[in-house]
C-alpha cells in the first residue's frame, strides 16, 4: 500500500538501505544527498520501504510544489524489483493528488509507455582495457588527445587544497548562484566518501580545469565540470576524462556523464564511446489544485 510520508517521519536507515539494494540506485536519492539539495523532501513509500520515491518539495510565496533540484539528474521510483506501468502510474497518481505543480526527472528504470518525454543520458562501461576503450573514441576525440599528449602542457594535481579549488570555481563559474549549493554538495559527498575532485593544472601549476566525480557503488557520475579560458584552449576536459578512463580501465565502473539535450555537449560525451541511457521526465500542472493543496497540505 502506498503512503505519502512527511520528511520527519521517514526512517532514513531503511531509506538508504532501500536505495542501496534498488535496481537503479542513484546517489541523488540517498538521504544525506536529498537533505543537502532539498531540505523539505517528503516521500511516497510502498509497504516497508519495498519501493520508494523521494519528493523534492519546494516552498515559495506560500506555494508548495515539486520540482527537480539542481545537481540531481535522476530521482523517481526506486525498487529492488522491476516496476510495471501500473505501479509507476499509482505513484504518480498519488503525487498529483498531493500537488498541483510537478516537474521531475525519474530514473532510467522508470521508463514505460505512460512516460513519453525522455531526456538523454550517456554512460560508458569501463570493464575493458584502456586500449580497447580508446578504440571506441571518435576520431575527433583521439585527435584532441594526441595533441594534448604532444603539447604536454597539462598535468593532474592530487594535493591541492579545497580553498584553491573553491577560488577557481568562484572565479570562473558564470552561474554564480549555483556555487554555494555546489560546494555544499561536494563537501557532503566527500564527508560521506562518495566523491572526489579531479584537477588539471598547467606548467605554472595554475588550476585550469576541474571535474567532480560523484560515486555510488559502481556508478561514477560526472557531476560538475569547469574549465577556465586557458583550460578550454588546452582541452582540459578532454585531458581529465581521458585520464579518468585510463586510470579506471578494467574495473567494474559505469561512467555516467549525466547527458545533455545540448548537441555539442552530447557529442563530447558520445565521443568517448558512451552509449545512450535515457530517463523519463514527468510534468503536471493544475493551478487551482496548486492553490488548494498549498493552503491545506496533508
BAKOLFI-756446 format. One record per atom (N, C-alpha, C): residue in three letters; x, y, z. Coordinates in steps of 0.05 Angstrom, whole numbers, plus 32768, in hexadecimal, padded with zeros to 4 digits. Example, Ala and Ser with C-alpha at 12.3 -4.5 7.8 and 13.67 -1.06 7.14 Angstrom:
BAKOLFI-756446
Ala81087F8E809C
Ala80F67FA6809C
Ala81087FBE809C
Ser81017FD3808E
Ser81117FEB808F
Ser81028001809D
***
This chain:
BAKOLFI-756446
Unk80117FE88000
Unk800080008000
Unk801280198000
Unk800B802C7FEE
Unk801B80447FED
Unk801380588002
Unk80268065800E
Unk8021807A8022
Unk80328092801C
Unk802680AA801F
Unk803680C3801D
Unk804180C88039
Unk805B80CB803B
Unk806880CD8056
Unk807780E88057
Unk807180F7806C
Unk807F8111806F
Unk809B810C8078
Unk80AC81208073
Unk80C9811D8077
Unk80D081138093
Unk80C3811F80A7
Unk80CB811880C3
Unk80C480FB80CB
Unk80B380EE80BB
Unk80AB80D380C1
Unk80BA80BD80B0
Unk80CC80C680A0
Unk80DB80B3808F
Unk80F180A580A0
Unk80F3808B809F
Unk8108807C80AB
Unk8120807C8098
Unk8134808C809E
Unk81498090808A
Unk815C80788088
Unk815D8068809D
Unk816D804F809B
Unk8160803C8087
Unk81468038808A
Unk813880278077
Unk81388033805B
Unk8136804D805A
Unk8136805B8040
Unk815080558031
Unk8167805A803E
Unk818080578030
Unk81868039802A
Unk817B8027803A
Unk817E800B8034
Unk816E8004801B
Unk815780108018
Unk8147800A8000
Unk815480157FE7
Unk8161802C7FE9
Unk817080377FD2
Unk818880257FCC
Unk8195801C7FE0
Unk81AD800B7FDD
Unk81A67FF27FCD
Unk818F7FE67FD2
Unk81877FCD7FC5
Unk81757FD07FAD
Unk816F7FE97FA5
Unk815D7FED7F8F
Unk816B7FE77F74
Unk815B7FE17F60
Unk81667FDB7F46
Unk81747FF37F3A
Unk8169800A7F3E
Unk817480227F31
Unk817E80367F47
Unk818B802B7F5B
Unk8194803C7F71
Unk81A580547F67
Unk819F806C7F71
Unk81AD80847F6A
Unk81B580937F83
Unk81CD80A07F83
Unk81D580AF7F9A
Unk81C380C77FA0
Unk81B680D17F8B
Unk81A480E87F8F
Unk818D80E27FA2
Unk818680C87FA5
Unk816F80C07FB5
Unk817680B77FD1
Unk819080B87FD8
Unk819880B27FF3
Unk819080C88006
Unk818A80C2801F
Unk817E80D68031
Unk819080EE8035
Unk81AB80E98038
Unk81BD8100803C
Unk81BE81128024
Unk81BB8107800C
Unk81BC81187FF4
Unk81A281287FF2
Unk818B811A7FF7
Unk817181287FF6
Unk8170813E800B
Unk817B81398023
Unk817B814D8038
Unk818A8166802F
Unk819F8162801E
Unk81AF81788015
Unk81A181887FFF
Unk8195817A7FEC
Unk818981887FD5
Unk816C81907FD8
Unk815E81837FEB
Unk814181887FEE
Unk81398183800B
Unk813F8196801D
Unk813B81918039
Unk811E818A8041
Unk810A81918031
Unk80EE818A8038
Unk80E48171802A
Unk80F581608020
Unk80EC81498011
Unk80DA81378021
Unk80C6812D8014
Unk80B48119801F
Unk80B78100800E
Unk80A580ED8012
Unk80A880D38003
Unk808D80C67FFF
Unk808C80B67FEA
Unk807680A27FE7
Unk808380877FEB
Unk807880777FFD
Unk8084805E8005
Unk807080478003
Unk807980317FF7
Unk806880197FF4
Unk807080058009
Unk805D7FFF801B
Unk80627FEB8030
Unk80797FF38042
Unk80897FDF8048
Unk80A07FE4805A
Unk80B97FEB8049
Unk80B78001803B
Unk80CD800B802A
Unk80D37FF88013
Unk80BE7FEA8009
Unk80C27FD87FF3
Unk80C97FE77FD9
Unk80BA7FFC7FD4
Unk80BF800F7FBE
Unk80BC802B7FC9
Unk80CD803D7FC1
Unk80CD80587FCD
Unk80D1806D7FB7
Unk80C680857FBD
Unk80C8809B7FAA
Unk80CD80B57FBA
Unk80E580C17FB8
Unk80E980DB7FC5
Unk80D980F17FB7
Unk80CE81037FC7
Unk80BE81197FBC
Unk80CC81337FC4
Unk80DA81407FB1
Unk80E981587FB7
Unk80D681717FB8
Unk80CB81757FD0
Unk80B7818A7FD4
Unk80C581A57FD6
Unk80BA81B87FC7
Unk80C481D47FC8
Unk80AE81E67FD3
Unk80B681FA7FE3
Unk80A2820D7FEE
Unk80AA82297FE5
Unk809882377FD9
Unk809D82537FD1
Unk808382627FCF
Unk8083827A7FDA
Unk806B828C7FDA
Unk8053827D7FE5
Unk8057826C7FF9
Unk8041825E8005
Unk803882467FF5
Unk804482407FDE
Unk803C82297FCE
Unk804F82117FD2
Unk804381F97FD2
Unk805381E17FD4
Unk805181D27FBA
Unk806781CC7FAE
Unk806781BE7F94
Unk808081AC7F92
Unk8082819C7F7D
Unk809781897F7B
Unk80A7818F7F61
Unk80C181937F65
Unk80D2819A7F4E
Unk80ED818D7F52
Unk80F981847F3C
Unk811381777F3E
Unk8129818B7F47
Unk813781847F5D
Unk814C81967F66
Unk816581967F54
Unk817481AB7F53
Unk818E81AA7F44
Unk81A081947F50
Unk81B1818A7F3F
Unk81C581757F46
Unk81B8815B7F4F
Unk81A181557F44
Unk8194813B7F49
Unk818681337F2F
Unk819581257F1E
Unk818A811F7F03
Unk8172810D7F04
Unk817480F77F14
Unk815E80E37F14
Unk815580DC7F30
Unk813B80DF7F35
Unk812F80D67F4E
Unk811A80C17F46
Unk810180C57F4C
Unk80ED80B27F44
Unk80E9809B7F58
Unk80E080847F4E
Unk80D9806D7F5F
Unk80F080597F5F
Unk80F680507F78
Unk810C803D7F7B
Unk810280247F88
Unk810A800D7F7D
Unk81007FF37F87
Unk81147FDE7F81
Unk81147FC87F90
Unk81257FB17F8A
Unk81187F9E7F77
Unk81007FA67F6C
Unk80F27F967F58
Unk80ED7FA87F40
Unk80E97F9B7F29
Unk80E17FAA7F11
Unk80C57FB57F14
Unk80C17FCE7F0D
Unk80A77FDB7F11
Unk80977FDA7EF8
Unk807E7FD37EF9
Unk806D7FD37EE2
Unk805F7FEF7EDF
Unk80527FF37EC9
Unk8045800D7EC4
Unk803080147ED9
Unk802180007EE1
Unk800C80047EF5
Unk8017800E7F0F
Unk802D80037F18
Unk803A800C7F31
Unk804480287F2F
Unk8052802E7F18
Unk805C80497F14
Unk8045805D7F14
Unk802F80567F07
Unk801880677F05
Unk800C806C7F20
Unk800C80587F31
Unk8000805C7F4C
Unk8010806F7F5D
Unk802A806F7F5A
Unk803B80837F68
Unk8035809F7F5E
Unk803380A27F44
Unk802F80BC7F38
Unk801380C77F3E
Unk7FFF80B57F40
Unk7FE480BE7F47
Unk7FE380C97F63
Unk7FF080BB7F75
Unk7FF180C57F91
Unk800080DF7F92
Unk801580E27F83
Unk802580FB7F83
Unk801381127F7A
Unk8004810E7F64
Unk7FF481247F59
Unk7FDB81297F69
Unk7FD381177F7B
Unk7FBD811D7F8E
Unk7FC781307FA3
Unk7FE1812F7FA9
Unk7FED81407FBE
Unk7FF6815B7FB4
Unk7FFD815D7F9B
Unk800981767F90
Unk7FFD817E7F76
Unk7FFA81987F72
Unk7FEF81A37F59
Unk800481AA7F44
Unk801D81A97F4C
Unk803381AE7F39
Unk8049819B7F3E
Unk8051818C7F2A
Unk806681787F2C
Unk807781797F12
Unk8091817A7F16
Unk80A481797EFF
Unk80BC816A7F09
Unk80BD81507F04
Unk80D2813F7F0E
Unk80DE812D7EF9
Unk80F681247EFF
Unk810581117EEE
Unk810780F77EFD
Unk80FB80E27EF1
Unk80FC80C87EFD
Unk811680BA7EF5
Unk811A80A17EFD
Unk813380937EF6
Unk812E80807EDF
Unk814480767ED4
Unk814380677EBB
Unk8132804D7EBE
Unk812F80437ED6
Unk811F802A7EDA
Unk810180307EDA
Unk80F980497EDA
Unk80DD80517EDA
Unk80D280557EBE
Unk80E180507EA9
Unk80D780537E8E
Unk80C080407E89
Unk80AB804B7E7D
Unk8093803B7E77
Unk8083804A7E62
Unk806E803D7E57
Unk805E80497E42
Unk804F80627E4C
Unk804A80637E66
Unk803C80797E72
Unk804C80937E70
Unk806680917E71
Unk807880A87E72
Unk808680AB7E57
Unk807E80BF7E47
Unk808880C17E2C
Unk809E80D57E29
Unk80A180E77E3D
Unk80B680FC7E3B
Unk80CF80F07E49
Unk80E480EC7E39
Unk80FD80E17E43
Unk811480F37E3E
Unk812680F57E51
Unk813F81057E4E
Unk815680F27E4A
Unk816B80FB7E3C
Unk818280EA7E36
Unk819680EA7E4D
Unk81A080D27E53
Unk81B780CF7E64
Unk81CB80BD7E55
Unk81E580C07E5B
Unk81F980B07E4E
Unk820A80A37E63
Unk820E80887E5F
Unk821E80797E72
Unk823380687E63
Unk824980627E71
Unk825F80537E65
Unk8269803E7E79
Unk826780247E71
Unk8272800F7E81
Unk8291800F7E7F
Unk829E800E7E96
Unk82BC800F7E96
Unk82C87FF37E99
Unk82B87FDE7E97
Unk82C27FC37E9C
Unk82D17FB87E84
Unk82E27FC87E78
Unk82F47FBF7E62
Unk830F7FCC7E66
Unk83237FC27E57
Unk833D7FCE7E58
Unk833B7FEA7E4B
Unk834D7FFC7E53
Unk834D80177E49
Unk834F80187E2B
Unk836080077E1F
Unk836480067E02
Unk834980007DF5
Unk833A7FED7DFF
Unk83207FE67DF4
Unk830C7FFD7DF7
Unk830D800A7E0E
Unk82FB80217E12
Unk830280387E00
Unk831C803C7DFB
Unk832480537DEA
Unk831B804E7DCD
Unk831980357DC5
Unk830F802F7DAA
Unk82F280387DA6
Unk82E4803B7DBC
Unk82C880447DBB
Unk82C680637DB8
Unk82DC80717DBD
Unk82DC808E7DBB
Unk82D780967D9E
Unk82CB80AD7D9A
Unk82C880B87D7F
Unk82E480C17D75
Unk82E680C47D5B
Unk830080CD7D4F
Unk830680E97D59
Unk82F280FA7D5D
Unk82F781157D67
Unk830281147D84
Unk82F781027D94
Unk830281007DB0
Unk831E80F57DB0
Unk832480E17D9F
Unk833F80D67D9F
Unk835380EB7D95
Unk834A80FC7D82
Unk835C81117D78
Unk836181267D8E
Unk834D812D7D9D
Unk835081407DB3
Unk836381357DC9
Unk8360811C7DCF
Unk8371810F7DE3
Unk838E810D7DD9
Unk839281077DC0
Unk83AD81077DB5
Unk83BB81237DB8
Unk83AC81377DB2
Unk83B781537DB4
Unk83BE81597DD1
Unk83AD81517DE4
Unk83B281567E00
Unk83CC81487E08
Unk83CF812F7E00
Unk83E781207E07
Unk8400812C7DFA
Unk83FE81357DE1
Unk841581417DD3
Unk841D815C7DE0
Unk8409816C7DE7
Unk840F81867DF3
Unk841A81837E10
Unk8410816F7E1F
Unk841A816A7E3A
Unk841981827E4C
Unk840281907E4B
Unk83FF81A97E5B
Unk83EB81A67E72
Unk83DF818E7E74
Unk83CB81897E89
Unk83D481727E9B
Unk83CE81767EB5
Unk83D681627EC9
Unk83C0815F7EDE
Unk83BD81477EE9
Unk83AA81437EFF
Unk83B7814C7F19
Unk83A781597F2A
Unk83B081627F45
Unk83A081537F5A
Unk83AD81467F6B
Unk839F81357F7F
Unk839F81417F9B
Unk83AD81567FA0
Unk83B0815F7FBC
Unk83A9817D7FBE
Unk839681867FAF
Unk838E81A27FB1
Unk837981A57FC7
Unk837A81BC7FD4
Unk836781C17FEA
Unk834B81C77FDF
Unk833781C17FF0
Unk831C81C87FE9
Unk831881E67FE3
Unk832781F67FF3
Unk832482137FEF
Unk832E821C7FD3
Unk8342820F7FC9
Unk834C82157FAE
Unk8337820D7F99
Unk832B81F67F9D
Unk831681EE7F8A
Unk82FE82007F8B
Unk82F682077FA3
Unk82DF82197FA7
Unk82E482347F9A
Unk82FC823F7F9D
Unk830382597F91
Unk830182577F73
Unk830B82417F68
Unk830A823D7F4B
Unk82ED823D7F41
Unk82DC822F7F50
Unk82BF822D7F48
Unk82B282487F4A
Unk82B682567F60
Unk82A982707F64
Unk82B382847F50
Unk82CB82817F46
Unk82D682947F32
Unk82CC828E7F16
Unk82C882747F10
Unk82C3826D7EF4
Unk82A782647EEE
Unk8297825C7F02
Unk827C82537EFE
Unk826A826A7EF7
Unk825D826A7EDF
Unk824C82817ED7
Unk823182817EE6
Unk8228826A7EEF
Unk820E82697EFE
Unk8214826A7F1C
Unk821982827F25
Unk822282877F40
Unk820F827D7F55
Unk81F5827E7F4F
Unk81E182767F63
Unk81E282587F69
Unk81EE82487F58
Unk81F0822B7F5C
Unk820782237F6E
Unk821A82357F71
Unk8233822E7F7E
Unk822F82257F9B
Unk822082347FAC
Unk821D822B7FC8
Unk8211820F7FCA
Unk81FD82097FBA
Unk81F181EE7FBA
Unk820581D97FB1
Unk821381DF7F9C
Unk822881CC7F92
Unk823C81C57FA8
Unk824681DA7FB5
Unk825A81D57FCA
Unk824F81C67FE2
Unk823681CA7FE9
Unk822981BB7FFE
Unk8228819D7FF6
Unk822081987FDD
Unk821D817C7FD4
Unk8238816E7FD4
Unk824D817C7FC9
Unk8267816F7FC7
Unk8273816A7FE2
Unk826F817C7FF5
Unk827981788010
Unk826A8160801E
Unk8250815F801A
Unk824081498025
Unk8248812E8019
Unk824D812E7FFF
Unk825581167FF1
Unk8271810C7FFB
Unk8283811F7FFE
Unk829D81178009
Unk829B810C8025
Unk828B81198035
Unk828781108051
Unk827B80F48052
Unk826B80ED803E
Unk825F80D2803D
Unk826F80BF802B
Unk828880C68025
Unk829980B68014
Unk828C80AE7FFA
Unk827E80C27FEE
Unk826E80BE7FD6
Unk827680D07FBE
Unk828F80DA7FBF
Unk829680EB7FA8
Unk82B280F87FAC
Unk82BD81007F95
Unk82D8810C7F95
Unk82DA81207F7F
Unk82EB81347F84
Unk82F381477F6F
Unk8309813C7F5E
Unk830881407F44
Unk831E813B7F32
Unk832681567F26
Unk8340815C7F28
Unk834981777F22
Unk836081767F0D
Unk835E81887EF9
Unk8373818B7EE5
Unk838181A67EEA
Unk839B81A67EE8
Unk83AB81BF7EEB
Unk83BD81C17ED2
Unk83C681DA7ECE
Unk83D881DF7EB7
Unk83F581DF7EC1
Unk840881E77EB0
Unk842481E67EB7
Unk842B81F87ECE
Unk841B820C7ED3
Unk8420821E7EEA
Unk841282157F04
Unk840781FD7F02
Unk83F881F17F19
Unk83DF82017F20
Unk83D3820E7F0B
Unk83BA821C7F0F
Unk83A3820A7F07
Unk838E820A7F17
Unk837681F97F10
Unk836A82047EF6
Unk836581F27EE4
Unk835881F97ECA
Unk833E81E97EC5
Unk833A81D47ED5
Unk832181C57ED1
Unk831C81B27EE9
Unk830381AE7EEE
Unk82FB819B7F04
Unk82E3818B7EFC
Unk82E281737F07
Unk82CA81627F05
Unk82C481577F21
Unk82AB81577F29
Unk82A481487F42
Unk8295812F7F3A
Unk82A181187F44
Unk829580FE7F3F
Unk828580F57F57
Unk826B80F27F54
Unk825A80E97F6A
Unk825880CA7F67
Unk825C80BC7F7D
Unk825E809E7F7B
Unk824A80907F8C
Unk823D807C7F80
Unk822B806A7F8F
Unk822E804E7F83
Unk8237803C7F94
Unk823C80207F8B
Unk824E80207F72
Unk824480167F5C
Unk825580147F44
Unk8251802D7F32
Unk823F803F7F38
Unk823980567F27
Unk8249806E7F2F
Unk825980797F1D
Unk826880917F21
Unk825D80A77F0F
Unk825280BC7F1C
Unk824380D07F0D
Unk825380EA7F09
Unk825380F37EF1
Unk825F810C7EE9
Unk824D81237EF2
Unk824E81297F0C
Unk823A813C7F18
Unk823F81597F0F
Unk825881607F0E
Unk825E817D7F08
Unk8279817F7EFA
Unk827B81907EE7
Unk829381957ED8
Unk829681B27ED2
Unk82AF81BD7ED4
Unk82B381D97ECE
Unk82D081DC7EC4
Unk82D381EC7EAF
Unk82EE81F37EA5
Unk82EF82117EA3
Unk8307821C7EA9
Unk830C82387EA4
Unk8310823C7E86
Unk831382557E7D
Unk8318825A7E61
Unk8332824D7E58
Unk8346824E7E6A
Unk836082417E64
Unk835B82227E62
Unk834B82187E74
Unk834581FB7E74
Unk833681F37E5B
Unk832482037E51
Unk831581FC7E39
Unk832981FB7E21
Unk833B820E7E20
Unk834F820E7E0A
Unk836181F67E0B
Unk836781EC7E23
Unk837881D57E27
Unk836981BB7E26
Unk834E81BC7E23
Unk833D81A47E22
Unk833D81957E3D
Unk833A81A47E53
Unk833C81977E6E
Unk832781827E72
Unk830F81867E68
Unk82F981727E6D
Unk830081587E5F
Unk830A81597E46
Unk831381417E38
Unk832981337E49
Unk833C81427E52
Unk835281377E62
Unk834881297E7B
Unk833781367E8A
Unk832E812A7EA4
Unk831D81117E9F
Unk830B81117E8D
Unk82FA80FA7E88
Unk830B80E37E7E
Unk831D80E87E6B
Unk832E80D37E61
Unk834080C77E77
Unk834A80D87E89
Unk835A80CE7E9F
Unk834980BD7EB2
Unk833080C57EB6
Unk831F80B57EC8
Unk8319809A7EBC
Unk831480997EA2
Unk830F80807E95
Unk8328806E7E96
Unk833F807A7E90
Unk8358806B7E91
Unk835D805F7EAD
Unk8359806F7EC2
Unk835F80667EDD
Unk834B80517EE7
Unk833380517EDC
Unk831E803E7EE6
Unk831780287ED3
Unk832580277EBC
Unk832080137EA8
Unk83247FF77EB4
Unk83127FE57EAD
Unk83137FC97EB7
Unk83047FC57ED1
Unk82FA7FDA7EDD
Unk82EB7FD87EF6
Unk82CD7FD67EF0
Unk82BE7FCC7F03
Unk82A17FCB7F01
Unk82957FE77F08
Unk82987FF97EF6
Unk828F80157EF9
Unk827E801D7EE1
Unk8268802A7EE7
Unk825880367ED2
Unk825B80547ED4
Unk8268805F7EBF
Unk826B807C7EBE
Unk825180897EB4
Unk8246809A7EC5
Unk822C80A77EC0
Unk823180C47EBA
Unk822E80CC7EA0
Unk823480E77E98
Unk821D80FB7E9D
Unk820680F17EA7
Unk81EE81017EAC
Unk81E0810C7E93
Unk81EC810A7E7C
Unk81DE81117E64
Unk81D8812E7E60
Unk81CC81357E4A
Unk81C481507E44
Unk81B281517E2B
Unk819F81637E2B
Unk819081687E12
Unk819F817B7E00
Unk81B481877E09
Unk81C481997DF9
Unk81D681887DE8
Unk81D3818A7DCD
Unk81E081777DBB
Unk81FF81777DBE
Unk820B818E7DC1
Unk8228818F7DC3
Unk823381817DDC
Unk822481847DF3
Unk822C81767E0B
Unk822781587E08
Unk821181507DFC
Unk820B81347DF7
Unk822181277DE6
Unk822A81367DD1
Unk823F812B7DC0
Unk825981267DCF
Unk825F81387DE3
Unk827781357DF3
Unk8275811A7E02
Unk825E81137E0E
Unk825B80FA7E1C
Unk825B80E27E09
Unk824D80E47DF3
Unk824C80CE7DE0
Unk826780C87DD5
Unk827880DD7DD2
Unk829280DA7DC7
Unk82A580C87DD6
Unk829E80C37DF0
Unk82AE80B07E00
Unk82A380947DFE
Unk8290808F7DEC
Unk828580757DE9
Unk826D806F7DFB
Unk826280847E08
Unk824C80807E1A
Unk823280787E0B
Unk822280687E17
Unk820880607E0B
Unk81F1806F7E18
Unk81DB80717E0A
Unk81C4807F7E13
Unk81B5806F7E28
Unk81AD807C7E3E
Unk819D806F7E53
Unk818880847E5C
Unk817280877E4D
Unk815F809D7E53
Unk815080987E6D
Unk814580AE7E77
Unk813480AD7E8F
Unk811B80BE7E8B
Unk810580B77E97
Unk80EC80C67E92
Unk80E980DF7EA3
Unk80DA80F27E97
Unk80D3810B7EA4
Unk80B5810C7EA7
Unk80AC81157EBF
Unk808F81167EC4
Unk808781327ECC
Unk8072813C7EBF
Unk806881577EC5
Unk804A81577EC9
Unk804181667EDD
Unk802481697EE3
Unk801F81857EEC
Unk800981917EE3
Unk800481AD7EEA
Unk7FE681B17EEC
Unk7FDC81B97F04
Unk7FC081C17F08
Unk7FC181D87F1D
Unk7FBD81F07F13
Unk7FC182087F24
Unk7FAE82097F3C
Unk7F9582027F37
Unk7F8182027F4D
Unk7F8981ED7F63
Unk7F9181D67F59
Unk7F9A81C17F6C
Unk7FB381CA7F7B
Unk7FC581D87F6E
Unk7FDD81E37F7B
Unk7FD681F57F92
Unk7FC382077F8D
Unk7FBA821A7FA2
Unk7FAD820A7FBA
Unk7F9B81F87FB3
Unk7F8C81E97FC8
Unk7F9F81D77FD8
Unk7FB181C97FCA
Unk7FC381B77FD8
Unk7FD781C67FE9
Unk7FDE81DE7FE2
Unk7FF181EE7FF1
Unk7FE481FA800A
Unk7FCA82008008
Unk7FBB820B801F
Unk7FB681F68035
Unk7FB281DD802C
Unk7FAC81C88040
Unk7FBC81AF803A
Unk7FD781B0803D
Unk7FE881988037
Unk7FE18182804B
Unk7FE181698040
Unk7FDC81528051
Unk7FF3813F804F
***
